[in-house]
Amino acid sequence: MFIFDAHCDTLTKAMDKKEYLKQNNCQVDLKRLSQFSSPVQFFAICLHPKEYTNPLIEVLKIIDYFYQETEKNKELIQPALSYIDIENNIKNNKISGILTLEGGEVLEEGLDVLWLLYQSGIRSIALTWNYKNRLGYGAMEKEEKGLTDYGKAVIKEMNQLGIIVDVSHLSYKGFWDVEKIATKPFIASHSNVQSICCHPRNLTDTQIQAIANAGGVIGINSYPLFLNSSGKATLKDFLLHIDYIVNLVGIDFVGLGCDFDGIESYTEGLEDLSAIKKLSSLLIKEYGNKGAEKILGLNFLRVVKEVLNK
């Protein structure tokens, strides 16, 4: 079974806990990833803006941790910088680890930092976390504002370099700024359906349609507060969000963005990465083998093929 999960916070969590990627007490590790067939995992670097005076130094420390851990476990995982790298990893039955950035505070010093991050292996960036920065406004800000001129320049440069634009955590107006500017497919790596669960982090029907029109994908988040208003959720709730998107725009535009190790409570039946096996059987029952394969991984793989430069 091939899977492609578009968001986990395991890198930051494991490093903070002084644990290892191969096996740990987090929701994701290499041992559990190896249960799947050459999976692809987006490893997000997320720093809460107010906790660090120099975010660039902290980001580089986490990038260094990632490469140390992948080098120690190169029989299991290889970093991927392009679609060709993923193809090679699939041939060699290895995990593809792809670095992503959640929050653009590190980019506030200028576009030169974006080039540095690209050279360091970052291949997808969410411009904001929940709040505002020099690039724009996050989904949890009270002010209804979008991207700044600098944020718009960052989007254009990301498209040029071959870095996937991620609109999860971005404000509603910021989303539509991206939709106007982006020349390549963009994603919502870990966001859900607002019509089912009215939360600022979730997407309206028009936003979902815009992502689909751009050829992007929405990764469904397993955080209960984004699945329903009760704060408790099951696999059934997770599947409802998938089914809604499939019925609205088709099966080619939804995937997994479980947000493992970045959430405070867990959906019953999706306690960690291993639970994707159960989810897989339910998806096969609902959508058949081909449909399940798209949701589990092929949809996000298509975006990587289209956006990441060779």
BELCOR-V560666 format. One record per pair of residues at least 6 apart in sequence whose C-alpha atoms are under 6 Angstrom apart, sorted by the first residue. I is the first residue (numbers start at 1). J is the second residue. Records with the same first field share a line. If there is no record, write none. Layout:
I = J, J
This chain:
1 = 36, 37
2 = 37, 39
3 = 39, 296, 297
4 = 39, 40, 41, 297
5 = 41, 256, 257
6 = 42, 189, 257
7 = 42, 257, 259
8 = 43, 44, 259, 260
9 = 44, 261, 262
10 = 261
21 = 29, 30
22 = 29, 30, 31
23 = 29, 31
27 = 260, 261, 272
28 = 273
38 = 90, 93, 94, 95
39 = 95
40 = 95, 96
41 = 97
42 = 98, 99
43 = 98, 99, 100
44 = 100, 101
45 = 101, 102
46 = 102
55 = 106
56 = 106
70 = 77
76 = 94
77 = 94, 95, 96
78 = 96
79 = 96, 97, 98
80 = 86, 96, 97, 98
82 = 308, 310
83 = 305
86 = 96
99 = 122
100 = 122, 123, 124, 125
101 = 125
102 = 126
103 = 126, 127, 128, 129
104 = 127, 128
107 = 113
108 = 134
123 = 163
124 = 163, 164, 165
125 = 165, 166
126 = 166, 167
128 = 138, 170
129 = 138, 169
130 = 138, 139, 140, 169
131 = 137, 138, 140, 141
132 = 138
135 = 147, 148, 150, 151
136 = 146, 147, 148
137 = 146, 171
138 = 169, 170, 171
139 = 169, 170, 171, 200, 201
145 = 173
146 = 173, 174
147 = 174
162 = 307, 308, 309
165 = 186
166 = 187, 188
167 = 188
168 = 188, 191
185 = 214, 215, 216
186 = 216
187 = 216, 217, 218
188 = 218
189 = 218, 219, 257
190 = 219, 220, 221, 257
191 = 202, 220, 221
192 = 202, 220
193 = 202, 203
194 = 202, 203, 204
197 = 227, 228
212 = 253
217 = 253, 254
218 = 254, 255
219 = 254, 255, 256, 257
220 = 256, 257
221 = 257, 258, 259
222 = 258
224 = 231, 232, 233, 267
225 = 231
233 = 267
234 = 267, 268
235 = 269
252 = 299
254 = 295
255 = 295, 296
283 = 292
284 = 292
